[in-house]
Amino acid sequence: MSKAVTDISEIRCLPIGFMDSGLGGLSVLKEELRLLPYEDFIYYGDSANAPYGEKSTEEIKRLTFSVTERLTEHGIKGLVIACNTATAAAVRELRCAYPQIPIVGIEPAVKPAYEMSRGGRIIVMATPMAIRQEKFRQLIARYEKLADLVTVPCGGLMEFVEKGELDGAVLDGYFREHLSPYITHNTETIVLGCTHYPFLRPHLREFLAGREDIPDIRIIDGSRGTAAEMRRRLDECGLLRTDTGRAGVLTIENSAGDEMVERSYKLLKLPTD
């Protein structure tokens, strides 16, 4: 939140900040807009530096802190790190650096997948860097002895979303090469462990439907749980707006410029005016 704003009623009127390495975090923002339609939001996508998932941990931290500083300069009352890679690399240090702001990160929906499991295989798709992060490894370690849990490094997949390529033969080829080898007849759930991936869900469903040798596979992600956690944290701090009859204002910025801002609104299916 802005250092100049100290009155609780003024803080309640500040926007909720969202950050991502690009467009992926819009999948989380979409859920938050449904939960809190009367709140204001500011979303910053760092597409000029995407993908984070192929950078070093120190570089991811530097970029994440840079975007967070930019958002706090705007004045925000809460922050969602809507990027699995940035969460794994930097969320602990961010909470230490900004103790006055509720900060919520996202993690792959492995726990919900396990809780819904009937004993079949659970596939977790994630960026290579996220998979190497300690936070991710700890999450997997909690469940890998309890379930048939397989992680799939998906280098280059988030770029399809950044380029607006949400279907087509090239994407089919990617799924065939990188995902199909891990799918067995008893695969029951695919966890989308990067916030970009939910935008590819419709085409992934089509791809899987073309496999007659496998049953229906559940596809889940952590967007809804993350959005709900941000609402809970703000409510706990007394920071939710009380004027719930209003229509919230959404501001989108992107380090790669106006074209990516327009693409963001299209992904959210919102007008650009």
DOLO-636914 format. One record per residue (C-alpha): residue number from 1; residue in three letters; y negated, x negated, z. Coordinates in Angstrom, 3 decimals, decimal comma. Layout:
// DOLO-636914
<NUM "ALA" <Y X Z>>
...
***
This chain:
// DOLO-636914
<1 "MET" <0,000 0,000 0,000>>
<2 "SER" <-3,590 -1,110 -0,435>>
<3 "LYS" <-4,805 -3,241 2,440>>
<4 "ALA" <-8,073 -1,275 2,431>>
<5 "VAL" <-6,267 2,033 3,044>>
<6 "THR" <-5,278 2,606 6,663>>
<7 "ASP" <-5,673 6,361 7,216>>
<8 "ILE" <-2,300 8,134 6,985>>
<9 "SER" <-3,729 11,015 4,945>>
<10 "GLU" <-5,079 8,533 2,390>>
<11 "ILE" <-1,817 6,597 2,283>>
<12 "ARG" <0,100 9,829 1,542>>
<13 "CYS" <-1,996 10,232 -1,608>>
<14 "LEU" <-1,098 6,809 -2,976>>
<15 "PRO" <1,474 6,621 -5,796>>
<16 "ILE" <5,066 5,482 -5,427>>
<17 "GLY" <5,641 2,216 -7,271>>
<18 "PHE" <8,613 1,477 -9,533>>
<19 "MET" <9,487 -1,837 -11,134>>
<20 "ASP" <12,171 -2,965 -13,557>>
<21 "SER" <12,855 -5,849 -15,910>>
<22 "GLY" <12,079 -3,426 -18,736>>
<23 "LEU" <12,880 0,195 -19,507>>
<24 "GLY" <16,064 0,620 -17,476>>
<25 "GLY" <14,400 1,681 -14,239>>
<26 "LEU" <13,164 4,790 -16,015>>
<27 "SER" <16,636 6,231 -15,392>>
<28 "VAL" <15,907 6,044 -11,645>>
<29 "LEU" <12,340 7,270 -12,067>>
<30 "LYS" <13,689 10,294 -13,948>>
<31 "GLU" <15,695 11,291 -10,865>>
<32 "GLU" <12,708 10,705 -8,577>>
<33 "LEU" <10,498 12,896 -10,757>>
<34 "ARG" <13,010 15,716 -10,274>>
<35 "LEU" <13,102 15,213 -6,506>>
<36 "LEU" <9,348 14,728 -5,973>>
<37 "PRO" <7,493 16,415 -8,867>>
<38 "TYR" <4,288 16,666 -6,816>>
<39 "GLU" <4,050 12,915 -6,113>>
<40 "ASP" <2,167 10,352 -8,194>>
<41 "PHE" <4,060 7,385 -9,644>>
<42 "ILE" <3,244 4,070 -11,246>>
<43 "TYR" <5,996 2,339 -13,207>>
<44 "TYR" <5,848 -1,257 -14,399>>
<45 "GLY" <8,394 -2,512 -16,904>>
<46 "ASP" <8,490 -6,270 -17,474>>
<47 "SER" <9,927 -6,089 -20,994>>
<48 "ALA" <8,088 -9,252 -22,066>>
<49 "ASN" <10,357 -11,202 -19,696>>
<50 "ALA" <13,554 -9,197 -20,213>>
<51 "PRO" <16,405 -9,621 -19,718>>
<52 "TYR" <16,356 -10,700 -16,076>>
<53 "GLY" <20,158 -10,683 -16,043>>
<54 "GLU" <20,386 -13,958 -17,946>>
<55 "LYS" <17,794 -15,900 -15,910>>
<56 "SER" <18,193 -18,094 -12,837>>
<57 "THR" <17,907 -16,567 -9,377>>
<58 "GLU" <14,642 -18,398 -8,689>>
<59 "GLU" <13,120 -17,163 -11,939>>
<60 "ILE" <14,187 -13,579 -11,166>>
<61 "LYS" <12,568 -13,843 -7,727>>
<62 "ARG" <9,349 -15,221 -9,207>>
<63 "LEU" <9,116 -12,433 -11,776>>
<64 "THR" <10,001 -9,718 -9,260>>
<65 "PHE" <7,374 -10,917 -6,794>>
<66 "SER" <4,791 -11,108 -9,593>>
<67 "VAL" <5,377 -7,491 -10,606>>
<68 "THR" <5,410 -6,352 -6,972>>
<69 "GLU" <2,070 -8,058 -6,350>>
<70 "ARG" <0,616 -6,303 -9,375>>
<71 "LEU" <1,795 -2,907 -8,105>>
<72 "THR" <0,555 -3,466 -4,560>>
<73 "GLU" <-2,846 -4,406 -5,965>>
<74 "HIS" <-2,947 -0,941 -7,543>>
<75 "GLY" <-2,213 0,548 -4,128>>
<76 "ILE" <1,236 2,066 -3,536>>
<77 "LYS" <2,897 3,694 -0,521>>
<78 "GLY" <6,471 2,770 -1,389>>
<79 "LEU" <8,341 0,624 -3,888>>
<80 "VAL" <11,586 1,155 -5,756>>
<81 "ILE" <13,173 -1,985 -7,193>>
<82 "ALA" <14,850 -0,067 -10,030>>
<83 "CYS" <16,760 -3,076 -11,309>>
<84 "ASN" <20,173 -4,148 -10,012>>
<85 "THR" <19,558 -7,805 -10,861>>
<86 "ALA" <16,138 -7,939 -9,162>>
<87 "THR" <17,490 -6,074 -6,136>>
<88 "ALA" <20,377 -8,491 -5,707>>
<89 "ALA" <18,120 -11,535 -6,091>>
<90 "ALA" <14,946 -10,573 -4,267>>
<91 "VAL" <14,974 -7,365 -2,194>>
<92 "ARG" <15,559 -9,075 1,170>>
<93 "GLU" <12,668 -11,488 0,681>>
<94 "LEU" <10,423 -8,709 -0,626>>
<95 "ARG" <10,999 -6,670 2,536>>
<96 "CYS" <9,989 -9,679 4,621>>
<97 "ALA" <6,881 -10,282 2,507>>
<98 "TYR" <5,793 -6,614 2,456>>
<99 "PRO" <6,898 -5,127 5,802>>
<100 "GLN" <4,231 -2,407 5,602>>
<101 "ILE" <5,798 -0,801 2,508>>
<102 "PRO" <9,126 1,049 2,389>>
<103 "ILE" <11,111 -0,856 -0,253>>
<104 "VAL" <14,293 0,598 -1,739>>
<105 "GLY" <16,557 -1,350 -4,062>>
<106 "ILE" <19,386 -0,115 -6,230>>
<107 "GLU" <22,995 -1,203 -6,256>>
<108 "PRO" <25,978 -0,202 -8,398>>
<109 "ALA" <27,569 3,081 -7,282>>
<110 "VAL" <30,814 1,417 -6,184>>
<111 "LYS" <31,014 3,297 -2,873>>
<112 "PRO" <30,732 6,764 -4,497>>
<113 "ALA" <33,280 5,708 -7,119>>
<114 "TYR" <35,710 4,670 -4,399>>
<115 "GLU" <35,118 7,847 -2,391>>
<116 "MET" <35,902 9,960 -5,463>>
<117 "SER" <38,884 7,824 -6,449>>
<118 "ARG" <42,407 9,162 -6,793>>
<119 "GLY" <43,822 5,654 -7,051>>
<120 "GLY" <42,912 4,859 -10,651>>
<121 "ARG" <40,986 1,907 -12,045>>
<122 "ILE" <37,261 1,600 -11,383>>
<123 "ILE" <35,304 -0,459 -13,909>>
<124 "VAL" <31,875 -1,818 -12,929>>
<125 "MET" <29,643 -2,784 -15,845>>
<126 "ALA" <26,808 -5,150 -14,876>>
<127 "THR" <24,662 -8,007 -16,119>>
<128 "PRO" <26,161 -11,507 -15,793>>
<129 "MET" <23,482 -12,567 -13,289>>
<130 "ALA" <23,942 -9,485 -11,104>>
<131 "ILE" <27,659 -10,224 -10,922>>
<132 "ARG" <26,928 -13,766 -9,715>>
<133 "GLN" <24,549 -12,626 -6,955>>
<134 "GLU" <25,788 -12,734 -3,345>>
<135 "LYS" <24,707 -9,144 -2,664>>
<136 "PHE" <26,804 -7,906 -5,586>>
<137 "ARG" <29,795 -10,037 -4,586>>
<138 "GLN" <29,636 -8,666 -1,039>>
<139 "LEU" <29,591 -5,105 -2,368>>
<140 "ILE" <32,635 -5,728 -4,550>>
<141 "ALA" <34,451 -7,537 -1,742>>
<142 "ARG" <34,205 -4,446 0,485>>
<143 "TYR" <36,249 -2,376 -1,964>>
<144 "GLU" <38,336 -4,667 -4,160>>
<145 "LYS" <41,226 -4,709 -1,682>>
<146 "LEU" <41,099 -0,932 -1,410>>
<147 "ALA" <41,003 -0,060 -5,103>>
<148 "ASP" <41,818 -1,321 -8,596>>
<149 "LEU" <38,270 -2,580 -9,090>>
<150 "VAL" <37,271 -4,589 -12,172>>
<151 "THR" <33,825 -6,034 -12,941>>
<152 "VAL" <32,783 -6,417 -16,571>>
<153 "PRO" <29,923 -8,798 -17,467>>
<154 "CYS" <27,827 -7,107 -20,150>>
<155 "GLY" <25,470 -9,774 -21,417>>
<156 "GLY" <23,159 -8,424 -24,104>>
<157 "LEU" <23,867 -4,731 -23,507>>
<158 "MET" <20,529 -3,871 -21,920>>
<159 "GLU" <18,751 -5,147 -25,032>>
<160 "PHE" <20,070 -2,156 -26,966>>
<161 "VAL" <17,938 0,079 -24,737>>
<162 "GLU" <14,908 -2,193 -24,962>>
<163 "LYS" <15,133 -1,974 -28,765>>
<164 "GLY" <15,691 1,792 -28,751>>
<165 "GLU" <19,210 1,452 -30,192>>
<166 "LEU" <21,045 4,094 -28,184>>
<167 "ASP" <23,903 4,760 -30,604>>
<168 "GLY" <25,459 3,516 -33,832>>
<169 "ALA" <28,197 1,275 -35,156>>
<170 "VAL" <26,798 -1,938 -33,656>>
<171 "LEU" <26,909 -0,406 -30,182>>
<172 "ASP" <30,456 0,790 -30,884>>
<173 "GLY" <31,347 -2,783 -31,749>>
<174 "TYR" <29,899 -4,004 -28,460>>
<175 "PHE" <31,930 -1,480 -26,433>>
<176 "ARG" <35,046 -2,330 -28,440>>
<177 "GLU" <34,688 -6,064 -27,786>>
<178 "HIS" <33,363 -6,129 -24,225>>
<179 "LEU" <34,633 -2,940 -22,569>>
<180 "SER" <37,825 -1,791 -24,290>>
<181 "PRO" <39,974 -4,719 -23,061>>
<182 "TYR" <39,466 -3,523 -19,474>>
<183 "ILE" <40,234 0,153 -20,077>>
<184 "THR" <43,777 1,204 -19,192>>
<185 "HIS" <45,569 4,546 -19,216>>
<186 "ASN" <44,770 4,996 -15,511>>
<187 "THR" <41,042 4,157 -15,673>>
<188 "GLU" <39,239 6,974 -13,893>>
<189 "THR" <35,644 5,797 -13,365>>
<190 "ILE" <33,104 3,565 -15,067>>
<191 "VAL" <30,180 2,519 -12,864>>
<192 "LEU" <27,005 1,740 -14,803>>
<193 "GLY" <25,731 -1,217 -12,791>>
<194 "CYS" <22,454 -1,758 -14,648>>
<195 "THR" <19,686 0,840 -14,786>>
<196 "HIS" <19,425 0,421 -18,556>>
<197 "TYR" <22,991 1,587 -19,095>>
<198 "PRO" <22,540 5,329 -18,274>>
<199 "PHE" <20,525 5,679 -21,476>>
<200 "LEU" <23,660 4,596 -23,337>>
<201 "ARG" <25,867 7,088 -21,487>>
<202 "PRO" <25,884 9,788 -24,238>>
<203 "HIS" <27,140 7,324 -26,841>>
<204 "LEU" <29,568 5,723 -24,401>>
<205 "ARG" <31,072 9,181 -23,847>>
<206 "GLU" <31,462 9,578 -27,622>>
<207 "PHE" <33,094 6,159 -27,850>>
<208 "LEU" <35,549 6,973 -25,073>>
<209 "ALA" <36,309 10,378 -26,581>>
<210 "GLY" <37,577 8,551 -29,655>>
<211 "ARG" <40,268 6,855 -27,567>>
<212 "GLU" <43,224 9,260 -27,590>>
<213 "ASP" <45,278 6,898 -25,402>>
<214 "ILE" <43,097 7,359 -22,310>>
<215 "PRO" <42,222 10,380 -20,156>>
<216 "ASP" <38,717 11,629 -19,431>>
<217 "ILE" <36,780 8,927 -17,591>>
<218 "ARG" <34,038 9,682 -15,082>>
<219 "ILE" <30,784 7,744 -15,711>>
<220 "ILE" <28,405 7,332 -12,762>>
<221 "ASP" <25,373 5,283 -11,712>>
<222 "GLY" <23,224 4,767 -8,612>>
<223 "SER" <20,027 6,457 -9,808>>
<224 "ARG" <20,305 9,685 -7,835>>
<225 "GLY" <21,222 7,969 -4,569>>
<226 "THR" <18,354 5,497 -4,908>>
<227 "ALA" <15,837 8,265 -5,609>>
<228 "ALA" <17,097 10,223 -2,605>>
<229 "GLU" <16,825 7,135 -0,379>>
<230 "MET" <13,181 6,607 -1,388>>
<231 "ARG" <12,401 10,228 -0,531>>
<232 "ARG" <14,184 9,842 2,813>>
<233 "ARG" <12,320 6,647 3,687>>
<234 "LEU" <8,917 8,139 2,854>>
<235 "ASP" <9,714 11,279 4,817>>
<236 "GLU" <10,816 9,164 7,775>>
<237 "CYS" <7,461 7,358 7,682>>
<238 "GLY" <5,487 10,604 7,282>>
<239 "LEU" <4,264 9,466 3,859>>
<240 "LEU" <5,301 12,367 1,616>>
<241 "ARG" <2,432 14,390 0,209>>
<242 "THR" <1,801 17,720 1,896>>
<243 "ASP" <0,098 19,346 -1,124>>
<244 "THR" <3,418 20,122 -2,807>>
<245 "GLY" <1,989 22,705 -5,199>>
<246 "ARG" <0,326 20,086 -7,385>>
<247 "ALA" <1,661 18,392 -10,522>>
<248 "GLY" <2,110 14,675 -9,984>>
<249 "VAL" <0,526 12,002 -12,183>>
<250 "LEU" <2,665 9,334 -13,850>>
<251 "THR" <1,243 5,989 -14,980>>
<252 "ILE" <3,396 3,616 -17,039>>
<253 "GLU" <2,560 -0,022 -17,733>>
<254 "ASN" <4,613 -2,616 -19,576>>
<255 "SER" <4,110 -6,345 -19,957>>
<256 "ALA" <5,125 -6,093 -23,637>>
<257 "GLY" <2,306 -3,705 -24,511>>
<258 "ASP" <1,635 -0,186 -25,769>>
<259 "GLU" <4,704 0,122 -27,989>>
<260 "MET" <7,000 -0,232 -24,984>>
<261 "VAL" <4,861 2,199 -22,984>>
<262 "GLU" <5,301 4,782 -25,749>>
<263 "ARG" <9,037 4,089 -25,840>>
<264 "SER" <9,117 4,642 -22,078>>
<265 "TYR" <7,662 8,134 -22,390>>
<266 "LYS" <10,151 8,919 -25,148>>
<267 "LEU" <13,082 7,852 -22,958>>
<268 "LEU" <11,752 10,141 -20,230>>
<269 "LYS" <11,230 12,831 -22,889>>
<270 "LEU" <7,594 13,185 -21,829>>
<271 "PRO" <4,499 13,436 -24,080>>
<272 "THR" <2,446 10,280 -24,476>>
<273 "ASP" <-0,909 12,084 -24,116>>
***
